[in-house]
Amino acid sequence: METVKFEELQLNDKILRAVTDMGFEAASPIQAQAIPVQMEGKDMIGQAQTGTGKTAAFGIPLLERVSPKSRKTQAIVLCPTRELAIQVADELRRLAKYLHGIKVLPVYGGQEIVKQIRSLKGGVQIIVGTPGRVMDHMRRKTIRTDDIHTVVLDEADEMLNMGFLEDMETILSQMPEERQTVMFSATMPEAIAEIARKFQKSPEMVRVVKKELTVPKVTQYYYEVKPRNKVEVMCRLLDLYSPKLSVVFCNTKKQVDELVQALQGRGYFAEGLHGDLKQEQRDRVMDSFRNGATEILVATDVAARGIDVDDVEAVFNFDIPQDDEYYVHRIGRTGRAGREGRAFSLAVGSEVYKLRDIQRFCKTRIVPQPIPSLNDVTAIKAEKILDQVQELIREGELDKMARIVEKRLLAEDYTSLELAAAFLKMTMGDDYEDIAEEAYPLRDLEDLGSRRSNGRGNGRRRGRRDDDEYVDRRTARNGMTRLFINLGKNQNVKPGDILGAIAGESGMPGRLVGSIDMYDKYTFVEVPRDQADIVLNAMNHVKIKGRNVRMEVAGAARK
């Protein structure tokens, strides 16, 4: 089936805006088929499994019919479990984001009924609930059915399996005669067909059979996070695993742009890919990713179609996808050609249940993991440096260096262990300070201040700043000179632009550049001390993004 864009479904502008915010660039097959049927007011049976985007398939047409002017209950959605009820209510709220005045309330057992009654008395247009609790409220007259025009049975076969057949029939029998009844079910047992015959009027059947999903052999992890901590967690994972190339998936174009800006601000070489890019821009981004100049590609699902790069070592689901198939396509970007691949998913709140659905239908295992502390990240960096040292020892050819070290050890009062430790500290630079006896779990993030993940393991980080003053509170590492540049984020300059200009103009390899600290109006960059004059001479009067560059050795303060 060809792709159908939501703009083609003649939706309310406010709903379309919310759909765009949620990242649904194109309708899933069940959405493309089911939404037009319901918009015509017809009863419908949708045969589709979890993970096909069916909540939006019934939620969008339901919201099209609900009036915010009336505070009376106008629609009821029945779900088999409290978890699904909460999940559906959350998604309906997101779809109704710009429909001011519409309230959605989940009602289910296990929560104080008094609290639900109080909310119902305040006026709720859409109720999402389990059959037992909905029945309870109907008996108490706290749910009135007079103005209900839409009833949805979500996962009807699951409700049947859980013994809710009688409750479903009782609820449907007390609904107004003139209503729209929509039913979604993965399977169609006779009892479900009987409900359709008794309570629906000439329902139209919409059937979407999911193809068998083959999950690639990729190690998969997920982390439960708070929305405000997602960027920090992903940066810690990037630092911990140091993948050569990574693809990060977001559900919206806006999120792609925001995440790219956040990553670049922390010193990562990241670029974005989404539908708003022209073909020339897309080609430039992909060329940069293929040749390794861009290490992190942040993309939407639609924009990522056709990406064929074998060296991707990690995939990040910054946002959980709406469809199981999207998840499989995403993680299939890594672990190619027999290589090891990893997939990391960041789950917020009820998205954990979505991941469980993905596991069940894809027959895969997504392992929950604790969020790594800064101590974990920094200790791993130290281990990687020591691994490189071990490799050099295995290669041999160290006799000349060994004689120099031996001469110094004989002349000074310290051990070879102390010498090795000092070299490690010098190599790690500022990251050495983050190795502590205690771990810093993410729940303490708000109190960590500057102890945040600092970009790639080469020491790029962002310090505290006062953008009204040109103040450099940091000193260069041993063997490096810290330079001031008069351009910053406000000029739309990125770390990669500065790195590319220095390497291109001075002829110095980009890998020799140290930390790049970007602020709103200026930037500090470290270069090897013996290259500083060459870089200064080459860079002055050069243009970056059409703006003249002024570069000088960083002073203690300048205003």
N, C-alpha and C positions, 0 to 999 in steps of 0.2 A: 504494500500500500504506500502511495506517495505521501510525502510529508505535507501536513496541513498546518498552516500557521494560525495562531489564535485570532489574528486580525481578520481572517477570512470567515470567522464564525459569528460575526455581527454581534459582538458582546457590548454591554454597557462600558463606556469609556473608563469609568472608575474601577470596574472589575478587571478590565484589560490592563490597566496601570498596575494593579496589584499582582496580576499574573506575571507581568514583566518583572516586577520586583522579586517575585519568587523564582524567577529564572526559567520559566516554562517557555523556552524559545519556540518550540513547536509542539503541537498536540500529540499525545501518545495515541496509538490506534484506538483504544477504547474511548478516549476523550473525543477524537475526531468523529467517531460514529455515534456515540451516545448523546453528546451535547445537542446537536441539531434536533434529534428525536424529542428530547425533553423540552426544548425551547418551543416546540410546536404544541406542548401541553399533553402529549400522549403518555399513556402508561407504558412502562418498559421493563423488560427483563434483560439484565446485562450479565453475560457469562464471562467472567474474567477473574483471574487470580489476584491475590495481594501482590503489590509491587508493579502494577500496571498503570498507576495514576488514576485509579477509579474514584478516589475521594473528590478530586477536582472534577471528574466526569459527572458526578451528581451534584457536587457543591456549587459549581458555577451556574447551572440552570436554576437550581434552588434559590440562590441569591438573586438571580434576575427577577424572580417572582415575589420576593419578600419586600414589604413596604416598611421603611423606617418610621413612617408617620404614625403607624399603629404599634402600640406596645404589647398587643395581644400575641399569643403563640400562634404562629402561622405554618410552622413546619416541624416535623419530628423525624429524627434519624435513629433507628434502632441498631445497636451493635451487640455482639455476643459477650464482650469483656469490657471491664472498666478501662484497661489499657488502650483498647481500640477507641473507646468513646472519647477519652482524653485526646488521643492523637487526631481523631476526626474533628473534634471541636477546635483544636489548635489550628488545623489547616483551614477550616471555615473562617476563623477569625482573621487569618492572614489574607484570605481571599476577599474578606469584607473590610479590609484595612481602610479604604477610602469611602466606604458606604457609612457615613457617620450616623449613629443612632441605632445601628443593628447590634443586638446582643445575642451571644451564643452561650448556652449553659450546658455543661456535661452533668448528668445525674446518674449515680451508680451506687451500689451497695458498698458499705465500708466507710462511707463518709457520713458525717452527721446530717440527718435528714432535716433538722431544724435550720441549718445553714442553707440548704438547698431551697427550703420553703421561703426563707427570707429573700433569696435572690429571685425566685419565681414571682413573688408578690411585687417586686420592683419592676416587673415587666421584662419578658424575654421572648424574642421573636422566633428563635430556633433552639430546640432542645435536642441534645444528643445523649442517648441513655441506653442502659441495659434494660431488657424487658421487665425484669422483676421490679426494679426501682421505678420505672415509668408506671407500671401497674399500681404500685403503692401510692404514687402521687395522684393518679387518676381516682383511686378510691377515696383519697382525702380531699378531692376537688381542688388540689393545688395545681394541677394541670387541667386546663379547660380546653376542650377540643373544638368548640364552636367555630373558630376562625381558621382552623388548620386546612390548608389547601394542598400540602405536599407531605407525603409519608415515604420515607426511604428505609428499606430493609438492607443493611450492609452485612455481607457475609451471612446470608440467610441459611445456607446449608450448615454453617458452623453453629448458628443458633439452634437449628434443628437437632444437631448432634448433642448439644448441651441440654436438651430437654425443654426448650422454650416454645415448642409448637403451640401448646394451648395458650400460653401468654401472648404469642404473636397474633393468634386468631382473635383473642379477646380484645386486644388493643385495636386491631384493624376493624373489628365489628363496631367499635364505638366512635369511629372517625366519621366525619360528614360524608354524605353520599357523593357530593360533588367535590372530588379531590383528584390529585394525580398520585398514583402509587408506583413507585420505582423500586425494583428489587435487583440486588447484585448477589450472585452466587457463583462459586468456582465450579460446582457440580450441579446437576439437575435431577435429584432423586424424585420419586413420584410424589412425596409429600410436598415438595416445593412446587411442583406442577399443579398440585391440588390447591395450594394457597393462591396461585396465580389465577386459576379458574374461578375461585370463590370471591376474590377481592380485587381483581384487576379487570379493566374493560378493554378488550381487544389489545392486549399488550404487544408491543413490537419487540422482537428478539434481536439483541445485538450480541454477537458472539466473537470474542477474541481469544484464540487459542495460542498460548505462548509456546514458542519453539523451545526445544531442549537447550538449556543453557550449559555450556561447557566452560568451567572456570579454569583459567590457566594455572600452572603450578607456580604460584606466587605465595610467599609467606605474608599473611594478612593480620594486621593488628588494628585495634581501635582504642581510643582514649575518650573517656567522658570529660567534657570540658564545659566551662562557662563561656558564653559568647565573647565576653571582653578579653578572654585569655587565649583565644584560638591562635592568634598570630604568634604569641610568645611560645605556646606549646609547639607549633610547627617549626619555629626557629630552633628550639632545643633539639627537636628530632633531626633537623638538617645538620646541626652541629654534631650530634651524637653519632649519626650514621655516615655523614659526609658523602652522600651519593654523587657520582660524577655528573650525571644529568638527572633531573627530576621533572615530572609533569604534575602540576597542581590543578585540580579541578574545582571550579566554583559554579554555582547555579545561575549567576547573573553577570551581565557585562559590568555593571557597577561594582560588584564585588571583585571582579578581576582587576579593574583599574585601581581600586583601593588597596588591594593586597599587593599588587606590583609596587605601588608607591611605598607601602610600609616596608617591603623587603628591600627595595633599593635604598631606602633611608637607613637601613641597618647594615648596608654594605654588601648585600647579596647581588649577584649578577642575574637579575630576573627581568623577563619581558612578558607582555600580555598578548593574548590571542582571542579575539571575539568577533562577532558578526559586523561590528561597526568599522573594522579595518578595511582599507582598500587593498586590492590584490597586491599592489606594489609593497605596501607596508607588511602584509602577511608574508610575502616572499622574503623580505629583509629579516623579519623576526625568525622565520624558520631556518634561513641560511645561518644566522647567528647561533641558533640552537644546535644545528647539525655540526657546526665546526667547533663547538665548545665555548665560544665567546660568551654565550648566554648559558648559564648552568641550570636555571630554573624557568620553565615555561608554565605560565599560569593561563588557563584556558577554560572556556565553556565547552559543554559536550558537543554542540553543533559545530563550533569552530575547530574542534580537535579531530573531526572526521578526516581521515586520510593521512593523519600524521604517521609516518613510517620511519622511526629512528630506532635502531637496534640497541644502542648503548644506554637506554634509559634504565637506571638502577632502582628508581623509586617512584611510586605514584602516591600522591596525597589527595584524599578526598577532604578538602577544606570544608566543603558542604556535602552532605549526604545526598546522593541522587534520588530523584523521584521514582525512578523505574529500575527494577532489577537488572534489566538488560544494559542500562547505562553503566551500572556498577561493573558488570563483566567486561564491557568494552573499555572502561577506564583502566582497570587493573591489567588488562591485556596489553597495555602499552609498555609494560616492563616484563622482565623474565623471558626475553626473546632469544632465539638461537641458542638455547641451552644455558643461557646466563642466569645467575641468581637474581631474583627480583623481590622487592618488598612493596607492600601496599599499606598505607596508614590512613585511617579514617578518624575524623574528629566529630564526635557525636554530642549534640547539645540536647539535654532533656529527653523528650519522648523519641528522639531520633534513634535511641538505643533499641527501641522496639522495631523500628524500621530495619535496622541492621540484623536483628534476629529473623525478621521475615526474609531478608536477602539470604541469610545463611540457610534457612529451611528450604527455600525454593531453588537455590543454586547448589544445594548439597555441598556446602563448603564450610570451612571453619575460620571465623574471624576472632582472633584471640584478644581478650581484654588485657590491657597493660596499664600499670601505674605510670603517671606522668613523671618523666625523668627530672630529678633535681638538678640545679646548676652544678652541684658537686659531682653528680654522675657525668654530666657533659664534659666538665673540665678534666676529670680523672681519665675519661676515655681519650681525650685529646693527648694527654701525657702518655698514655699507653701506645697510641699510634706513633708518636714521635720515637718512643723506645723501640717499637717494631721496625721503624726505618733504620735506626741505629744498628739493630741486630742484623738487618739485611746487609748493611755496609760491612759489618764485621765478617759475615759469611763470604762476601766478595773478596775480602783480603785487601792487599795493596795499601796497608796502613803503616808500613814500617817507618816511613819518614815522619808521619804524624806521631807515631808512638815514641820515637826518639825525642821529639820536642816536648811531649807531655812528660816523659820520664825525666828529662833534664829539669823541668820545672818542679816536679814532685820531689826530686832530691834536694833542690835548693830551698823549697818552702816547707812550712810546717803544716801540711794538710794531706789528707788521704786521697786516693783515687776515687773513692766513693763520694767524697765532698766535691771533688772536681766535676764528676759526672752530674751530681745534683745541681751544681751551679750552672753547668751548660744547659741542663733541662730547663731551669728557671729562666735563663736568658732567652732560650728558644721560644718559650711559651709567652714571654712578654707579660702584658697585663693580665692575661688569663690565669697566670700563676696565682694571683690574689684570690681567685674564686675557688681554689681548692681548700676546703675547710674540713674540720673534724665532723661537723654536722651537715646534714643535707638541707636544702632549702626547697620544701615542697611547694607546689603551685598555690596551695590555699593561702600562702603567705605572700603571694605576688604583690599585693597592694602595698606591702611594707618593704619590698626589696629595693625600691628606688633604682639606683644605677646598677643593681645586681641582676640585670636582665640579660637574656641571651644576646650575644654581641656580634652576631654575624659569623662569617666563615672562620675556620680555625686559624687564619693568618692574622687575626687580631683586629679586624675592622670592627669598630664599635662607635656608638653614639654616646657622648658624654652629656652631662647636664649643661644647660646653656641659658643665657639671657640674650635673646636676639637683638636687644637694643644696644648691646655693647659687643664690640669685636674683641672678645676675651678668649685667649687660649689657656685653659687651665691645665693642659697636659704637656708633658715633655716627651721628646722623641725617645724611642728605644735605642739601646746601644748600637752604634754603627749607622744610625739613621738621622736624617735631618728633616725637620717638620716645616712644611711650606704653607703659606697662606695664599688662597685664591679668592678673588673678589666676586665670585659667582656661587650661587647656592640654589636651593630648591625653588625659591620664588621665581627664578629665571628658567625653570623647567629643565635644569641640568641634572643629570643622573650620574651615579658613580662610574658607570661604564663610559660615559662621555669623557670624563676627566681622565680615566685610565687610558682610553683610546688616544686622546690628544697627546698625553705625555709620551706614550710609547711611539706614536706615529711621528711626532715632531722631533723628539730627542734621539730616537733610535734605541732607547733603553728597553729591554724586554719588559712587558707588562707584569710578569711574575715577580719582578724585583720591587714593585710598588708595595708599600706597607699599608697601614690603616688609612682609610678615607672617611673622614668625619664630616658629614654634610649638615649644614644648618640652613635656615631660611635665606640668608643673604650672603653667605660665604661658606668656604670649605677649607679644611685642613687636610693635607696629604703628606705621608711620609715617603721619602725616597732614600736610597743609600747615600751616605755622606759623600762618598767620592763621585757621585753622579749629580749632586745638587746643583753645582754651577752650570753643568751642561743642560740640565732640565730648565733652570732659570733663564738661561740665554735663549733656549729654543722656544720657550712658552710665552715670554713677554711679547705682546702685540699679535699673538695668535687669536683667532676667534673660535668660540664654542657656542653653538646654537645662535650664530649671528652676533654675538656679543664679544667685545674686546676683553681679553684676559689680562689681568694684572696679577703677577705672582711675585712673592718675596719670602724671605726667611721669616717664619712666624716669630713674633716678639711676645713678651709676657702679656701685653695688653695694647690695644689700639682702639680708638674711638672715632 
